[in-house]
Amino acid sequence: MSTSLKKQAYPILILLLAMWLVRIVDIVIPIDLNQFGLLPRTLRGLAGIGLMPFLHASFGHLIANTIPLAILLGLTVASRQRAWPVVVAILIGNGVLLWLFGRSANHIGASGLVFGLIAYLITVGIREKQIASIAVAILVGMLFGGTLLTGILPRWNSVISWDGHLFGGICGLIVGIATSRSR
């Protein structure tokens, strides 16, 4: 593995490790850290904009986010020169939209970022029409296209944050349009 590729992989590993450490700490300490999730339209819920991606209800929930997040972050970092500002923009945009318009629930997990990266990578591939970005878009579409389409559908009375998925996808689309050139 080249030095440059290693440097690009470290932040991904650190982010994923932080998510796992938070889950382990949440089990060990007597305080439920998930109370710091995003609660729409509440002052307390504002902290969840930044904390939500690190909080997970179970190890199953964490694994369900870790695997696609590792793949999508790897593809984003490998294919984009300024990947981390894109990731931050999707995280913040998703959190703000969810805080403003999300249903009244405690939203936790990194799936908003997952859906944002799916939409971002597909959008960039469609707009740029470069071989590498098209290949990434096709790969992401094949791996996660069905998840994208079904994950944003409203599920009333569900513990799954479909609205977080939807706003993540919207943010990925917006960031993809804002950071790519249509050819």
Accessible surface in RSA format (square Angstrom, percent):
REM  Atomic radii and reference values for relative SASA: ProtOr
REM  Chains: A
REM  Algorithm: Lee & Richards
REM  Probe-radius: 1.40
REM  Slices: 20
REM RES _ NUM      All-atoms   Total-Side   Main-Chain    Non-polar    All polar
REM                ABS   REL    ABS   REL    ABS   REL    ABS   REL    ABS   REL
RES MET A   1   156.65  81.1  81.56  54.0  75.09 178.8  89.72  76.3  66.92  88.7
RES SER A   2    68.71  58.1  51.87  69.2  16.85  38.8  53.84 114.7  14.87  20.8
RES THR A   3   102.25  72.7  97.24  98.6   5.01  11.9  60.58  81.4  41.68  63.0
RES SER A   4    67.78  57.3  62.51  83.4   5.28  12.2  40.68  86.6  27.10  38.0
RES LEU A   5    82.75  46.1  81.25  58.1   1.51   3.8  82.13  57.7   0.63   1.7
RES LYS A   6    93.15  45.4  92.18  56.6   0.97   2.3  36.89  33.2  56.26  59.9
RES LYS A   7   141.25  68.9 131.22  80.5  10.03  23.9  75.45  67.9  65.81  70.1
RES GLN A   8    64.80  36.2  61.07  44.6   3.73   8.9  21.37  45.5  43.43  32.9
RES ALA A   9    28.68  26.4  26.93  41.6   1.75   4.0  28.38  40.0   0.31   0.8
RES TYR A  10   120.65  56.3 120.65  68.6   0.00   0.0  86.10  64.7  34.55  42.6
RES PRO A  11    49.09  35.8  43.33  39.5   5.76  20.9  46.33  38.3   2.76  17.2
RES ILE A  12    16.10   9.2  16.10  12.0   0.00   0.0  16.10  11.6   0.00   0.0
RES LEU A  13   106.74  59.4 104.04  74.4   2.70   6.8 104.58  73.4   2.16   5.8
RES ILE A  14   114.69  65.3 113.71  84.7   0.98   2.4 114.13  82.2   0.56   1.5
RES LEU A  15    26.72  14.9  23.36  16.7   3.36   8.4  26.52  18.6   0.20   0.5
RES LEU A  16    16.98   9.5  16.91  12.1   0.07   0.2  16.98  11.9   0.00   0.0
RES LEU A  17   105.09  58.5 100.98  72.2   4.11  10.3 104.28  73.2   0.81   2.2
RES ALA A  18    32.84  30.2  28.83  44.5   4.02   9.1  32.37  45.6   0.47   1.2
RES MET A  19     0.61   0.3   0.61   0.4   0.00   0.0   0.00   0.0   0.61   0.8
RES TRP A  20    71.15  28.6  71.15  34.4   0.00   0.0  67.43  36.0   3.72   6.0
RES LEU A  21    91.00  50.7  90.90  65.0   0.10   0.2  90.98  63.9   0.02   0.1
RES VAL A  22    39.89  26.2  38.47  34.8   1.41   3.4  39.84  34.6   0.05   0.1
RES ARG A  23    28.54  12.0  27.60  14.1   0.93   2.2   1.21   1.6  27.33  16.6
RES ILE A  24    79.14  45.0  78.88  58.8   0.26   0.6  79.14  57.0   0.00   0.0
RES VAL A  25    68.03  44.8  67.22  60.9   0.81   1.9  68.03  59.1   0.00   0.0
RES ASP A  26    16.94  11.9   7.14   7.1   9.80  23.2   2.45   5.8  14.49  14.5
RES ILE A  27    95.39  54.3  68.16  50.8  27.23  65.6  74.13  53.4  21.26  57.7
RES VAL A  28   113.36  74.6  85.03  77.0  28.33  68.3  90.44  78.6  22.92  62.2
RES ILE A  29    58.93  33.5  50.60  37.7   8.33  20.1  51.94  37.4   6.99  19.0
RES PRO A  30   138.05 100.6  95.32  86.9  42.73 155.3 108.46  89.5  29.59 183.9
RES ILE A  31    93.37  53.1  88.62  66.0   4.75  11.4  93.07  67.0   0.30   0.8
RES ASP A  32    84.43  59.1  75.37  75.0   9.06  21.4  38.37  90.3  46.06  45.9
RES LEU A  33    33.00  18.4  33.00  23.6   0.00   0.0  33.00  23.2   0.00   0.0
RES ASN A  34    18.00  12.4  17.94  17.3   0.06   0.2   6.40  15.4  11.60  11.2
RES GLN A  35    71.75  40.1  66.67  48.7   5.08  12.1  21.94  46.7  49.81  37.8
RES PHE A  36    82.46  41.3  81.21  50.3   1.25   3.3  82.46  50.0   0.00   0.0
RES GLY A  37     0.37   0.5   0.00   N/A   0.37   0.5   0.00   0.0   0.37   0.8
RES LEU A  38     0.00   0.0   0.00   0.0   0.00   0.0   0.00   0.0   0.00   0.0
RES LEU A  39    35.68  19.9  35.68  25.5   0.00   0.0  35.68  25.1   0.00   0.0
RES PRO A  40     8.86   6.5   1.56   1.4   7.31  26.6   1.56   1.3   7.31  45.4
RES ARG A  41   122.34  51.4  96.24  49.1  26.09  62.1  56.65  77.4  65.69  39.8
RES THR A  42    55.33  39.4  49.89  50.6   5.44  13.0  55.33  74.3   0.00   0.0
RES LEU A  43   154.82  86.2 137.86  98.6  16.96  42.6 139.14  97.7  15.69  42.2
RES ARG A  44   139.62  58.6 123.22  62.8  16.41  39.1  73.17 100.0  66.45  40.3
RES GLY A  45     0.00   0.0   0.00   N/A   0.00   0.0   0.00   0.0   0.00   0.0
RES LEU A  46    73.67  41.0  66.70  47.7   6.97  17.5  66.94  47.0   6.74  18.1
RES ALA A  47    54.73  50.3  37.16  57.3  17.57  40.0  50.45  71.0   4.28  11.3
RES GLY A  48     0.00   0.0   0.00   N/A   0.00   0.0   0.00   0.0   0.00   0.0
RES ILE A  49    29.63  16.9  27.37  20.4   2.26   5.5  27.37  19.7   2.26   6.1
RES GLY A  50    48.04  59.2   0.00   N/A  48.04  59.2  37.49 102.9  10.55  23.6
RES LEU A  51    77.47  43.1  77.47  55.4   0.00   0.0  77.47  54.4   0.00   0.0
RES MET A  52     9.84   5.1   9.84   6.5   0.00   0.0   4.66   4.0   5.18   6.9
RES PRO A  53     4.76   3.5   4.76   4.3   0.00   0.0   4.76   3.9   0.00   0.0
RES PHE A  54    51.58  25.8  51.56  31.9   0.01   0.0  51.56  31.3   0.01   0.0
RES LEU A  55     9.22   5.1   8.57   6.1   0.65   1.6   9.22   6.5   0.00   0.0
RES HIS A  56     1.91   1.0   0.00   0.0   1.91   4.9   0.00   0.0   1.91   2.2
RES ALA A  57    62.49  57.5  44.08  68.0  18.42  41.9  44.61  62.8  17.88  47.4
RES SER A  58    47.69  40.3  47.38  63.2   0.31   0.7  35.53  75.7  12.16  17.0
RES PHE A  59    74.80  37.4  72.09  44.7   2.71   7.0  72.09  43.7   2.71   7.7
RES GLY A  60    47.34  58.4   0.00   N/A  47.34  58.4  36.24  99.4  11.10  24.9
RES HIS A  61    51.96  28.4  43.92  30.5   8.04  20.6  38.18  39.4  13.78  16.0
RES LEU A  62     0.00   0.0   0.00   0.0   0.00   0.0   0.00   0.0   0.00   0.0
RES ILE A  63    79.29  45.1  79.20  59.0   0.09   0.2  79.29  57.1   0.00   0.0
RES ALA A  64    66.16  60.8  45.45  70.1  20.71  47.1  56.48  79.5   9.68  25.6
RES ASN A  65     7.51   5.2   7.51   7.3   0.00   0.0   0.03   0.1   7.48   7.2
RES THR A  66    21.44  15.2  21.44  21.7   0.00   0.0  21.44  28.8   0.00   0.0
RES ILE A  67   102.89  58.6 100.01  74.5   2.88   6.9 102.66  73.9   0.23   0.6
RES PRO A  68    21.14  15.4  20.91  19.1   0.23   0.8  21.14  17.5   0.00   0.0
RES LEU A  69     0.35   0.2   0.35   0.2   0.00   0.0   0.35   0.2   0.00   0.0
RES ALA A  70    36.41  33.5  29.44  45.4   6.97  15.9  29.78  41.9   6.63  17.6
RES ILE A  71    69.45  39.5  60.82  45.3   8.64  20.8  68.17  49.1   1.29   3.5
RES LEU A  72     0.00   0.0   0.00   0.0   0.00   0.0   0.00   0.0   0.00   0.0
RES LEU A  73     0.00   0.0   0.00   0.0   0.00   0.0   0.00   0.0   0.00   0.0
RES GLY A  74    27.31  33.7   0.00   N/A  27.31  33.7  24.21  66.4   3.10   6.9
RES LEU A  75    34.32  19.1  32.82  23.5   1.50   3.8  33.29  23.4   1.03   2.8
RES THR A  76     0.00   0.0   0.00   0.0   0.00   0.0   0.00   0.0   0.00   0.0
RES VAL A  77    10.30   6.8   7.71   7.0   2.59   6.2   7.73   6.7   2.57   7.0
RES ALA A  78    72.43  66.6  37.75  58.3  34.68  78.9  40.26  56.7  32.17  85.2
RES SER A  79    38.57  32.6   8.86  11.8  29.70  68.4  18.10  38.6  20.46  28.7
RES ARG A  80    43.95  18.5  35.38  18.0   8.57  20.4   7.69  10.5  36.27  22.0
RES GLN A  81   188.85 105.6 147.20 107.6  41.65  99.2  56.85 121.0 132.00 100.1
RES ARG A  82   171.65  72.1 162.79  83.0   8.86  21.1  69.27  94.7 102.37  62.0
RES ALA A  83     5.37   4.9   2.71   4.2   2.66   6.1   2.71   3.8   2.66   7.1
RES TRP A  84    73.15  29.4  72.56  35.1   0.59   1.4  70.15  37.4   3.00   4.9
RES PRO A  85    63.70  46.4  52.32  47.7  11.37  41.3  59.21  48.9   4.48  27.9
RES VAL A  86     8.39   5.5   7.02   6.4   1.37   3.3   8.29   7.2   0.11   0.3
RES VAL A  87     3.18   2.1   3.18   2.9   0.00   0.0   3.18   2.8   0.00   0.0
RES VAL A  88    74.56  49.1  74.56  67.5   0.00   0.0  74.56  64.8   0.00   0.0
RES ALA A  89    42.72  39.3  30.61  47.2  12.11  27.5  38.64  54.4   4.08  10.8
RES ILE A  90     0.00   0.0   0.00   0.0   0.00   0.0   0.00   0.0   0.00   0.0
RES LEU A  91    32.68  18.2  31.89  22.8   0.80   2.0  32.15  22.6   0.53   1.4
RES ILE A  92    93.31  53.1  93.10  69.4   0.21   0.5  93.31  67.2   0.00   0.0
RES GLY A  93    22.51  27.8   0.00   N/A  22.51  27.8  21.88  60.0   0.63   1.4
RES ASN A  94     1.29   0.9   1.29   1.2   0.00   0.0   0.05   0.1   1.24   1.2
RES GLY A  95     0.00   0.0   0.00   N/A   0.00   0.0   0.00   0.0   0.00   0.0
RES VAL A  96    59.66  39.3  59.34  53.7   0.32   0.8  59.66  51.8   0.00   0.0
RES LEU A  97    41.83  23.3  41.83  29.9   0.00   0.0  41.83  29.4   0.00   0.0
RES LEU A  98     0.42   0.2   0.42   0.3   0.00   0.0   0.42   0.3   0.00   0.0
RES TRP A  99    50.21  20.2  50.21  24.3   0.00   0.0  50.21  26.8   0.00   0.0
RES LEU A 100    77.40  43.1  68.72  49.2   8.68  21.8  68.72  48.3   8.68  23.4
RES PHE A 101   134.48  67.3 107.53  66.6  26.96  70.1 111.30  67.5  23.19  66.4
RES GLY A 102     1.40   1.7   0.00   N/A   1.40   1.7   0.17   0.5   1.23   2.8
RES ARG A 103    57.87  24.3  46.92  23.9  10.95  26.1  39.61  54.1  18.25  11.1
RES SER A 104   103.49  87.5  74.56  99.5  28.93  66.6  35.56  75.7  67.93  95.2
RES ALA A 105    32.67  30.0  19.97  30.8  12.70  28.9  31.19  43.9   1.48   3.9
RES ASN A 106    64.46  44.4  39.73  38.4  24.73  59.5  22.69  54.6  41.77  40.4
RES HIS A 107     3.43   1.9   1.74   1.2   1.69   4.3   2.13   2.2   1.30   1.5
RES ILE A 108    31.18  17.7  20.18  15.0  11.00  26.5  20.18  14.5  11.00  29.8
RES GLY A 109     3.05   3.8   0.00   N/A   3.05   3.8   0.00   0.0   3.05   6.8
RES ALA A 110     1.19   1.1   0.15   0.2   1.04   2.4   1.19   1.7   0.00   0.0
RES SER A 111    18.53  15.7  18.53  24.7   0.00   0.0  10.14  21.6   8.38  11.7
RES GLY A 112     4.59   5.7   0.00   N/A   4.59   5.7   1.32   3.6   3.27   7.3
RES LEU A 113     4.46   2.5   2.63   1.9   1.82   4.6   2.68   1.9   1.77   4.8
RES VAL A 114     6.47   4.3   6.47   5.9   0.00   0.0   6.47   5.6   0.00   0.0
RES PHE A 115     8.08   4.0   8.08   5.0   0.00   0.0   8.08   4.9   0.00   0.0
RES GLY A 116     0.00   0.0   0.00   N/A   0.00   0.0   0.00   0.0   0.00   0.0
RES LEU A 117     0.00   0.0   0.00   0.0   0.00   0.0   0.00   0.0   0.00   0.0
RES ILE A 118     0.02   0.0   0.02   0.0   0.00   0.0   0.02   0.0   0.00   0.0
RES ALA A 119    11.28  10.4   8.44  13.0   2.83   6.4  11.09  15.6   0.18   0.5
RES TYR A 120     2.11   1.0   2.11   1.2   0.00   0.0   0.00   0.0   2.11   2.6
RES LEU A 121     3.47   1.9   2.14   1.5   1.33   3.3   2.14   1.5   1.33   3.6
RES ILE A 122    37.84  21.5  37.84  28.2   0.00   0.0  37.84  27.2   0.00   0.0
RES THR A 123    12.08   8.6   9.69   9.8   2.39   5.7   7.00   9.4   5.08   7.7
RES VAL A 124     2.12   1.4   2.12   1.9   0.00   0.0   2.12   1.8   0.00   0.0
RES GLY A 125     1.22   1.5   0.00   N/A   1.22   1.5   0.81   2.2   0.41   0.9
RES ILE A 126   113.28  64.5 105.11  78.3   8.17  19.7 112.54  81.0   0.73   2.0
RES ARG A 127    57.38  24.1  56.07  28.6   1.31   3.1  14.35  19.6  43.03  26.1
RES GLU A 128    19.90  11.4  19.90  15.1   0.00   0.0   2.03   3.9  17.86  14.6
RES LYS A 129   116.94  57.1  96.29  59.1  20.65  49.2  76.51  68.9  40.43  43.1
RES GLN A 130    82.16  45.9  79.72  58.3   2.44   5.8  26.75  56.9  55.41  42.0
RES ILE A 131   156.59  89.1 150.19 111.9   6.40  15.4 151.99 109.4   4.60  12.5
RES ALA A 132    69.79  64.2  61.13  94.3   8.66  19.7  67.40  94.9   2.39   6.3
RES SER A 133     7.67   6.5   4.54   6.1   3.13   7.2   6.76  14.4   0.92   1.3
RES ILE A 134    65.13  37.1  64.90  48.4   0.23   0.6  65.13  46.9   0.00   0.0
RES ALA A 135    55.16  50.7  45.66  70.5   9.50  21.6  50.86  71.6   4.30  11.4
RES VAL A 136    20.64  13.6  19.51  17.7   1.13   2.7  20.51  17.8   0.13   0.4
RES ALA A 137    11.74  10.8   8.61  13.3   3.13   7.1   8.94  12.6   2.80   7.4
RES ILE A 138    99.33  56.5  92.92  69.2   6.41  15.5  98.81  71.2   0.52   1.4
RES LEU A 139    69.11  38.5  68.46  49.0   0.64   1.6  68.98  48.4   0.13   0.3
RES VAL A 140     0.00   0.0   0.00   0.0   0.00   0.0   0.00   0.0   0.00   0.0
RES GLY A 141    26.75  33.0   0.00   N/A  26.75  33.0  17.56  48.2   9.19  20.6
RES MET A 142   147.01  76.1 109.62  72.6  37.38  89.0  85.41  72.6  61.59  81.6
RES LEU A 143    91.71  51.1  64.57  46.2  27.15  68.2  67.04  47.1  24.67  66.4
RES PHE A 144    21.49  10.8  21.19  13.1   0.30   0.8  21.49  13.0   0.00   0.0
RES GLY A 145    13.78  17.0   0.00   N/A  13.78  17.0  13.62  37.4   0.17   0.4
RES GLY A 146    49.34  60.8   0.00   N/A  49.34  60.8  37.46 102.8  11.88  26.6
RES THR A 147    66.06  47.0  59.07  59.9   6.98  16.6  34.51  46.3  31.55  47.7
RES LEU A 148    30.07  16.7  30.07  21.5   0.00   0.0  30.07  21.1   0.00   0.0
RES LEU A 149   121.71  67.8 117.61  84.1   4.09  10.3 117.95  82.8   3.75  10.1
RES THR A 150    76.02  54.1  75.30  76.3   0.71   1.7  60.43  81.2  15.59  23.6
RES GLY A 151     4.66   5.7   0.00   N/A   4.66   5.7   4.66  12.8   0.00   0.0
RES ILE A 152    46.61  26.5  42.86  31.9   3.74   9.0  42.86  30.9   3.74  10.2
RES LEU A 153   100.96  56.2 100.96  72.2   0.00   0.0 100.96  70.9   0.00   0.0
RES PRO A 154    69.60  50.7  50.54  46.1  19.06  69.3  50.54  41.7  19.06 118.5
RES ARG A 155    84.00  35.3  77.69  39.6   6.31  15.0  41.73  57.0  42.27  25.6
RES TRP A 156   178.48  71.6 157.58  76.3  20.89  49.1 133.70  71.3  44.78  72.6
RES ASN A 157   162.19 111.8 114.06 110.2  48.13 115.9  39.70  95.5 122.49 118.4
RES SER A 158    25.93  21.9  13.53  18.1  12.39  28.5  14.84  31.6  11.08  15.5
RES VAL A 159   155.13 102.1 121.31 109.8  33.81  81.5 128.29 111.5  26.84  72.8
RES ILE A 160    78.12  44.5  73.27  54.6   4.85  11.7  78.12  56.3   0.00   0.0
RES SER A 161    17.04  14.4  13.01  17.4   4.03   9.3  12.75  27.2   4.29   6.0
RES TRP A 162    22.11   8.9  22.11  10.7   0.00   0.0  22.11  11.8   0.00   0.0
RES ASP A 163     4.14   2.9   4.14   4.1   0.00   0.0   4.02   9.5   0.12   0.1
RES GLY A 164     3.76   4.6   0.00   N/A   3.76   4.6   3.76  10.3   0.00   0.0
RES HIS A 165    16.19   8.8  16.19  11.3   0.00   0.0  11.89  12.3   4.30   5.0
RES LEU A 166    53.25  29.7  52.79  37.8   0.46   1.2  52.79  37.1   0.46   1.2
RES PHE A 167    24.50  12.3  24.50  15.2   0.00   0.0  24.50  14.9   0.00   0.0
RES GLY A 168     0.00   0.0   0.00   N/A   0.00   0.0   0.00   0.0   0.00   0.0
RES GLY A 169     8.08  10.0   0.00   N/A   8.08  10.0   6.72  18.4   1.36   3.0
RES ILE A 170    61.92  35.2  59.98  44.7   1.94   4.7  61.08  44.0   0.84   2.3
RES CYS A 171     6.80   5.1   5.81   6.5   0.98   2.3   1.92   4.9   4.88   5.3
RES GLY A 172     0.00   0.0   0.00   N/A   0.00   0.0   0.00   0.0   0.00   0.0
RES LEU A 173    85.29  47.5  85.29  61.0   0.00   0.0  85.29  59.9   0.00   0.0
RES ILE A 174    97.40  55.4  95.50  71.1   1.90   4.6  96.64  69.6   0.75   2.0
RES VAL A 175    17.05  11.2  16.26  14.7   0.79   1.9  17.05  14.8   0.00   0.0
RES GLY A 176     0.00   0.0   0.00   N/A   0.00   0.0   0.00   0.0   0.00   0.0
RES ILE A 177    83.28  47.4  78.40  58.4   4.88  11.8  78.40  56.5   4.88  13.2
RES ALA A 178    81.13  74.6  40.86  63.1  40.26  91.6  50.50  71.1  30.63  81.1
RES THR A 179    69.24  49.2  40.66  41.2  28.58  68.1  49.46  66.4  19.78  29.9
RES SER A 180    10.49   8.9   0.00   0.0  10.49  24.2   2.91   6.2   7.59  10.6
RES ARG A 181   182.88  76.8 178.60  91.0   4.28  10.2  54.06  73.9 128.82  78.1
RES SER A 182    73.20  61.9  45.53  60.8  27.67  63.7  21.13  45.0  52.07  72.9
RES ARG A 183   154.77  65.0 107.76  54.9  47.02 111.9  63.13  86.3  91.64  55.5
END  Absolute sums over single chains surface
CHAIN  1 A     9496.0       8018.9       1477.1       7131.9       2364.1
END  Absolute sums over all chains
TOTAL          9496.0       8018.9       1477.1       7131.9       2364.1
